[in-house]
């Protein structure tokens, strides 16, 4: 019995050693897989961090570009407004100058008309006087 017990203990010891070896192999495999996974995670994190930096730079570049375009558009809009205001002022000045010319021409025409009417009235008066004189002469000659 003692031999059998010893044989059983020896078998149990061998099984225990085999189980311990299997556990050690599995532990080593798990540790290697965990280390590999950790390395991959770190690599992916580094790549993602680099992608994030690139995306941030791209977004900032786009923002800067949009800001520049907005500034340029605002400057162009201000220039267009200033040009429009200048053109409007120029047109108003031209209209005012033409209005003054027209008012002057109307005043000149009115003055000329009054002068012509006065002259025509004087001519009529002169003709009436001449007609009176001619009648008087006719009556005296008759």
LINJO-V619187 format. One record per residue. N is the residue number from 1. RES is the residue in one letter. SS is DSSP state (@ for helix, = for strand, . for the rest). PHI is phi in whole degrees, -180 to 180 (NA if undefined). PSI is psi in radians with two decimals (none if undefined). Layout:
# LINJO-V619187
<<N & RES & SS & PHI & PSI> <N & RES & SS & PHI & PSI>>
This chain:
# LINJO-V619187
<<1 & X & . & NA & -0.68> <2 & X & @ & -63 & -0.60> <3 & X & @ & -71 & -0.65> <4 & X & @ & -70 & -0.71> <5 & X & @ & -64 & -0.68> <6 & X & @ & -67 & -0.64> <7 & X & @ & -69 & -0.70> <8 & X & @ & -65 & -0.76> <9 & X & @ & -62 & -0.70> <10 & X & @ & -66 & -0.73> <11 & X & @ & -65 & -0.79> <12 & X & @ & -62 & -0.71> <13 & X & @ & -64 & -0.71> <14 & X & @ & -66 & -0.75> <15 & X & @ & -64 & -0.71> <16 & X & @ & -62 & -0.77> <17 & X & @ & -64 & -0.71> <18 & X & @ & -66 & -0.75> <19 & X & @ & -63 & -0.73> <20 & X & @ & -63 & -0.70> <21 & X & @ & -66 & -0.74> <22 & X & @ & -64 & -0.76> <23 & X & @ & -60 & -0.77> <24 & X & @ & -63 & -0.73> <25 & X & @ & -64 & -0.78> <26 & X & @ & -64 & -0.73> <27 & X & @ & -61 & -0.82> <28 & X & @ & -61 & -0.72> <29 & X & @ & -66 & -0.75> <30 & X & @ & -64 & -0.73> <31 & X & @ & -65 & -0.71> <32 & X & @ & -65 & -0.75> <33 & X & @ & -65 & -0.71> <34 & X & @ & -65 & -0.74> <35 & X & @ & -64 & -0.73> <36 & X & @ & -65 & -0.77> <37 & X & @ & -61 & -0.76> <38 & X & @ & -61 & -0.73> <39 & X & @ & -64 & -0.77> <40 & X & @ & -64 & -0.74> <41 & X & @ & -61 & -0.78> <42 & X & @ & -64 & -0.69> <43 & X & @ & -65 & -0.78> <44 & X & @ & -65 & -0.73> <45 & X & @ & -62 & -0.75> <46 & X & @ & -63 & -0.75> <47 & X & @ & -65 & -0.73> <48 & X & @ & -66 & -0.70> <49 & X & @ & -62 & -0.71> <50 & X & @ & -65 & -0.73> <51 & X & @ & -61 & -0.72> <52 & X & @ & -63 & -0.75> <53 & X & @ & -62 & -0.78> <54 & X & @ & -63 & -0.77> <55 & X & @ & -63 & -0.74> <56 & X & @ & -61 & -0.77> <57 & X & @ & -62 & -0.71> <58 & X & @ & -65 & -0.79> <59 & X & @ & -62 & -0.75> <60 & X & @ & -64 & -0.71> <61 & X & @ & -63 & -0.72> <62 & X & @ & -64 & -0.75> <63 & X & @ & -61 & -0.79> <64 & X & @ & -61 & -0.74> <65 & X & @ & -63 & -0.77> <66 & X & @ & -65 & -0.71> <67 & X & @ & -62 & -0.75> <68 & X & @ & -63 & -0.74> <69 & X & @ & -65 & -0.70> <70 & X & @ & -64 & -0.72> <71 & X & @ & -65 & -0.77> <72 & X & @ & -65 & -0.71> <73 & X & @ & -64 & -0.73> <74 & X & @ & -65 & -0.72> <75 & X & @ & -64 & -0.73> <76 & X & @ & -65 & -0.70> <77 & X & @ & -64 & -0.75> <78 & X & @ & -63 & -0.71> <79 & X & @ & -64 & -0.73> <80 & X & @ & -64 & -0.71> <81 & X & @ & -63 & -0.76> <82 & X & @ & -64 & -0.74> <83 & X & @ & -64 & -0.72> <84 & X & @ & -63 & -0.77> <85 & X & @ & -63 & -0.74> <86 & X & @ & -64 & -0.75> <87 & X & @ & -65 & -0.72> <88 & X & @ & -62 & -0.77> <89 & X & @ & -62 & -0.73> <90 & X & @ & -63 & -0.76> <91 & X & @ & -65 & -0.71> <92 & X & @ & -62 & -0.75> <93 & X & @ & -62 & -0.74> <94 & X & @ & -64 & -0.75> <95 & X & @ & -63 & -0.78> <96 & X & @ & -62 & -0.72> <97 & X & @ & -64 & -0.75> <98 & X & @ & -66 & -0.66> <99 & X & @ & -62 & -0.74> <100 & X & @ & -63 & -0.74> <101 & X & @ & -62 & -0.76> <102 & X & @ & -65 & -0.77> <103 & X & @ & -61 & -0.72> <104 & X & @ & -64 & -0.76> <105 & X & @ & -65 & -0.70> <106 & X & @ & -64 & -0.73> <107 & X & @ & -64 & -0.76> <108 & X & @ & -62 & -0.73> <109 & X & @ & -66 & -0.72> <110 & X & @ & -64 & -0.76> <111 & X & @ & -63 & -0.75> <112 & X & @ & -63 & -0.72> <113 & X & @ & -64 & -0.76> <114 & X & @ & -62 & -0.72> <115 & X & @ & -64 & -0.75> <116 & X & @ & -67 & -0.69> <117 & X & @ & -64 & -0.73> <118 & X & @ & -64 & -0.75> <119 & X & @ & -64 & -0.76> <120 & X & @ & -64 & -0.69> <121 & X & @ & -63 & -0.75> <122 & X & @ & -64 & -0.73> <123 & X & @ & -62 & -0.70> <124 & X & @ & -64 & -0.73> <125 & X & @ & -63 & -0.76> <126 & X & @ & -63 & -0.77> <127 & X & @ & -64 & -0.69> <128 & X & @ & -62 & -0.74> <129 & X & @ & -64 & -0.74> <130 & X & @ & -64 & -0.70> <131 & X & @ & -64 & -0.75> <132 & X & @ & -59 & -0.81> <133 & X & @ & -63 & -0.70> <134 & X & @ & -67 & -0.65> <135 & X & @ & -64 & -0.78> <136 & X & @ & -61 & -0.74> <137 & X & @ & -65 & -0.70> <138 & X & @ & -65 & -0.75> <139 & X & @ & -67 & -0.65> <140 & X & @ & -72 & -0.59> <141 & X & @ & -79 & -0.35> <142 & X & . & -87 & none>>
